[in-house]
Amino acid sequence: LLTKSKMAGAPLSTRLKGIDFYRKINRELTEGTLAGASVSLITAFVIVFLVGMELSSYLTVQSSTRVVIDRSADELLKINFNITFPHLECQFASVDVSDVLGRHKVNITKTVHKWKIDENMKRISKIAETKTPEYGTVEASDEQVAVQLSPGTWDAAMAGSKLVLVNFYAPWCPWSRQLGPVWEHTAGLIGKKYSSEIVSMGKVDCTAQDSHALCHSQHVNAFPSIRVYRGGSDTRVTGMGHEHNAYYGDRTPEALVKYIDSMLTADDLKLRAIGPGAEARDGEAARGSGCSVAGFVRVARVPGNLHVSAHSVGFSFDHSAMNVSHIVHHLSFGEDLDAADEHLLPEEARTKMGLLDGRTFLSKVKNVTHEHYLKVVLNTFQLLSGKELNTYEFTANSNKYTETSQMPMARFSYDLSPMQVVVSEHRTPFSHFITQLCAIIGGIFTVAGIIDSLIFHLSGMMTKKLL
């Protein structure tokens, strides 16, 4: 009662001391030990280490991943590509898309660009949209004016005229059949205008057994192909390298005669159509001009394919002579991200966006189709700043096989996953950080105290036994 009465009359500060959870013991009543000092040093090191790790974790942006049903509202998907075909001429390279709904777009040109390439695969000139050649109306005649050429008569024909135009054709090709009467009629007009020593017009049936190898040696894979020979060679050398001197204009007698006139000069009938500073060279082998195809297409978000093959109105093609070897410089899905946004993505995500980039797919033989099976998944990155970035990752499996009935092509078959991967960035809440710090410090102190107490009592017991 006396104590209670004293406390009741004591100042507030004195009364508050009565509820102190952490009462202090006079330092003179405590004893330091060597073992206790060792435990204290280890305890301090462990606390500093764990607090540092926890602070690093708190300052690091964390991410969580979840898979949900694809909730994209976009109806169309953008496919970006940059592919080089060393053996496919831009004149014939066609970018087509089709899907399971039956939609089919052929020779897309609005968002697709083509460049002629040199022997080092570098772009040298952009190709304008190809114009469909017009055909003249000429009555068919049994008269054969153009010389039928074969391997046995080839050299003599090349040596007999300064300028020789040759029509490589196939009887089964409708465009070849349509050009046939026009070619014969034009040969008659040219024969009346120039002597055979100046200009002659010939033709080669590429389906004939003895002429098939001749057409292959001249790198003919499209029918009809009109080549221009000077001194036995159809090679022209320009700033763009060696290439075949071919005619792609209208297939009318008027257009052909005008073209031949433009190839001849009045003084010595030298070839002048190969461009300023260029000359025809015998013995130089021209290869089929390659093509770099780049751009984008927008397709429906359903399974489909993007393919590049030889297709051109006015020409038919020899499947066995086609080579669609290609180099994929870039292939991706979705809208392009600017450099700043792309840098915000994880490195793994940036890698999977262009899984085929830089890969080369070669055909050791001709008439081979390359097919790439792509499984596409939409990834959404919800950044800490509140920005949301959508990208598409894909897996790729590539295969090639010899075509038996269709035109060989480079086909990219894609299928979109119905699932969407959502990656969200977040930081550890400050309250969790403080809680973890308290747990670390309190827990270490408690465990260290228990260890120190055990060491002290054990050492005391061992000392008593020794005495």
Long-range contacts (C-beta under 8 A, 24 or more apart in sequence): 33-456, 35-452, 35-455, 35-456, 35-459, 36-452, 36-455, 36-456, 39-448, 39-451, 39-452, 39-455, 40-448, 40-452, 42-448, 43-444, 43-445, 43-448, 46-444, 47-440, 47-441, 47-444, 50-440, 50-444, 51-437, 51-440, 51-441, 54-433, 54-436, 54-437, 54-440, 55-433, 57-428, 58-427, 58-428, 58-430, 58-433, 61-384, 61-425, 61-426, 61-427, 62-425, 62-426, 62-427, 62-428, 63-423, 63-424, 63-425, 63-426, 64-423, 64-424, 64-426, 65-421, 65-422, 65-423, 65-424, 66-421, 66-422, 66-424, 67-419, 67-420, 67-421, 67-422, 68-419, 68-420, 68-422, 69-418, 69-419, 69-420, 70-378, 70-416, 70-417, 70-418, 70-419, 70-420, 71-420, 72-301, 72-378, 72-390, 72-420, 74-301, 75-300, 75-301, 76-298, 76-299, 76-300, 76-301, 77-298, 77-299, 77-300, 77-301, 77-333, 77-334, 77-376, 77-392, 77-416, 78-296, 78-297, 78-298, 78-333, 78-334, 78-335, 79-296, 79-297, 79-298, 79-299, 79-306, 79-331, 79-332, 79-333, 79-412, 79-414, 80-295, 80-296, 80-330, 80-331, 80-332, 80-333, 80-336, 81-293, 81-294, 81-295, 81-296, 81-306, 81-328, 81-330, 81-331, 81-412, 82-292, 82-293, 82-294, 82-328, 82-329, 82-330, 82-331, 83-292, 83-293, 83-294, 83-308, 83-326, 83-327, 83-328, 83-329, 83-331, 83-410, 84-117, 84-121, 84-290, 84-291, 84-292, 84-293, 84-326, 84-327, 84-329, 85-290, 85-291, 85-292, 85-293, 85-308, 85-324, 85-325, 85-326, 85-410, 86-117, 86-121, 86-290, 86-325, 86-326, 86-327, 87-287, 87-288, 87-290, 87-323, 87-324, 87-325, 88-288, 88-290, 88-291, 88-308, 88-310, 88-322, 88-323, 88-324, 89-288, 89-289, 89-290, 89-291, 90-114, 90-115, 90-116, 90-127, 90-289, 90-291, 90-293, 91-127, 91-130, 91-248, 91-312, 92-222, 92-310, 92-311, 92-312, 92-315, 92-317, 93-291, 93-293, 93-308, 93-310, 94-308, 94-309, 94-310, 94-311, 94-312, 95-293, 95-295, 95-297, 95-306, 95-307, 95-308, 96-306, 96-307, 96-308, 96-309, 96-311, 97-297, 97-299, 97-304, 97-305, 97-306, 97-307, 98-304, 98-305, 98-307, 99-299, 99-300, 99-302, 99-303, 99-304, 99-305, 100-302, 100-303, 100-304, 101-300, 101-302, 103-300, 103-304, 105-297, 106-311, 107-311, 107-312, 108-297, 111-295, 111-296, 111-297, 111-298, 112-293, 112-294, 112-295, 112-296, 112-297, 113-293, 113-294, 113-295, 114-291, 114-292, 114-293, 115-291, 115-292, 115-294, 116-240, 116-289, 116-290, 116-291, 116-292, 117-289, 117-290, 117-291, 117-292, 118-240, 118-241, 119-241, 119-287, 121-290, 121-292, 121-327, 123-292, 124-239, 124-240, 124-241, 125-240, 127-291, 130-248, 130-312, 132-313, 132-314, 133-248, 133-249, 133-250, 133-251, 133-314, 134-250, 134-251, 134-252, 134-255, 135-178, 135-179, 135-182, 135-250, 135-251, 135-252, 136-182, 136-185, 136-250, 136-251, 136-252, 136-253, 136-254, 136-255, 138-181, 138-182, 138-184, 138-185, 138-253, 139-181, 140-180, 140-181, 141-181, 141-184, 141-185, 143-184, 143-188, 144-184, 145-184, 145-185, 145-187, 145-188, 145-191, 145-201, 146-183, 146-184, 146-187, 146-201, 146-202, 146-203, 147-200, 147-201, 147-202, 147-203, 148-202, 148-203, 148-204, 148-205, 149-202, 149-203, 149-204, 149-211, 149-214, 150-204, 150-208, 150-210, 150-211, 150-214, 151-210, 151-211, 151-213, 151-214, 152-210, 154-214, 155-232, 157-200, 157-202, 158-229, 158-231, 158-232, 159-232, 160-196, 160-197, 160-200, 161-196, 161-197, 161-198, 161-199, 161-200, 162-197, 162-198, 162-199, 162-230, 162-231, 162-269, 163-198, 163-199, 163-200, 163-228, 163-229, 163-230, 163-260, 163-263, 163-264, 163-269, 163-271, 164-199, 164-200, 164-201, 164-202, 164-228, 164-229, 164-230, 165-199, 165-200, 165-201, 165-202, 165-226, 165-227, 165-228, 165-229, 165-247, 165-256, 165-260, 166-201, 166-202, 166-203, 166-204, 166-226, 166-227, 166-229, 167-201, 167-202, 167-203, 167-204, 167-224, 167-225, 167-226, 168-203, 168-204, 168-206, 168-215, 168-218, 168-220, 168-223, 168-224, 168-225, 168-226, 168-227, 169-203, 169-204, 169-205, 169-206, 169-223, 169-224, 170-205, 170-206, 170-207, 170-223, 170-224, 170-316, 170-318, 171-205, 171-207, 172-207, 172-316, 173-223, 173-224, 173-316, 174-316, 175-223, 175-224, 175-314, 175-315, 175-316, 176-223, 176-224, 176-316, 178-251, 179-224, 179-251, 182-251, 182-252, 182-253, 182-256, 183-256, 185-253, 186-253, 186-256, 186-257, 189-253, 189-257, 190-257, 190-260, 193-257, 194-264, 198-264, 198-269, 199-260, 199-264, 206-318, 215-318, 215-321, 216-321, 218-244, 219-244, 219-286, 219-287, 219-288, 219-321, 220-318, 220-321, 221-288, 221-310, 221-317, 221-318, 221-321, 221-322, 222-310, 222-312, 222-315, 222-316, 222-317, 222-318, 223-315, 223-316, 223-317, 223-318, 224-315, 225-315, 228-263, 228-271, 228-273, 230-271, 230-280, 231-280, 231-282, 232-282, 233-280, 233-281, 233-282, 233-283, 233-284, 234-286, 235-280, 235-281, 235-284, 235-285, 235-286, 236-274, 236-275, 236-278, 236-280, 236-286, 237-274, 237-278, 237-279, 237-280, 237-281, 237-284, 238-274, 238-275, 238-277, 238-278, 239-275, 239-277, 239-278, 242-284, 242-285, 242-286, 242-287, 243-286, 243-287, 243-289, 244-286, 244-288, 244-289, 245-273, 245-274, 245-280, 251-314, 294-329, 294-330, 301-416, 302-416, 303-413, 303-414, 303-415, 303-416, 304-413, 304-414, 305-411, 305-412, 305-413, 305-414, 306-411, 306-412, 306-414, 307-409, 307-410, 307-411, 307-412, 308-409, 308-410, 309-407, 309-408, 309-409, 309-410, 310-407, 311-407, 317-407, 319-367, 319-403, 319-406, 319-407, 319-408, 320-366, 320-367, 321-366, 321-367, 322-366, 322-367, 322-407, 322-408, 323-363, 323-366, 323-368, 323-408, 324-363, 324-368, 324-369, 324-370, 324-408, 324-409, 324-410, 325-360, 325-361, 325-362, 325-363, 325-370, 326-360, 326-361, 326-370, 326-410, 327-359, 327-360, 327-361, 328-356, 328-357, 328-358, 328-359, 328-360, 328-361, 329-357, 329-358, 330-354, 330-357, 331-355, 331-356, 331-357, 331-412, 332-392, 333-376, 333-392, 333-394, 333-414, 334-390, 334-391, 334-392, 335-390, 337-389, 337-391, 341-387, 341-389, 344-381, 344-383, 344-387, 344-389, 345-381, 345-389, 345-391, 346-423, 349-379, 349-381, 349-391, 349-393, 352-393, 352-394, 353-391, 353-392, 353-393, 355-393, 355-394, 355-395, 355-396, 356-396, 356-398, 361-398, 361-400, 361-410, 363-400, 363-408, 365-402, 366-408, 367-402, 367-403, 367-408, 368-400, 368-401, 368-402, 368-403, 368-408, 369-400, 369-401, 369-402, 369-403, 369-406, 369-408, 369-409, 369-410, 369-411, 370-398, 370-399, 370-400, 370-409, 370-410, 370-411, 371-398, 371-399, 371-400, 371-401, 371-411, 371-413, 372-396, 372-397, 372-398, 372-399, 372-410, 372-411, 372-412, 372-413, 373-397, 373-398, 373-399, 373-413, 373-415, 374-412, 374-413, 374-414, 374-415, 375-414, 375-415, 375-417, 376-414, 376-415, 376-416, 376-417, 377-416, 377-417, 377-419, 377-420, 377-421, 378-416, 378-417, 378-420, 378-421, 379-420, 379-421, 379-422, 379-423, 380-420, 380-421, 380-422, 380-423, 381-423, 381-425, 382-422, 382-423, 382-424, 382-425, 383-425, 384-425, 384-426, 384-427, 393-421
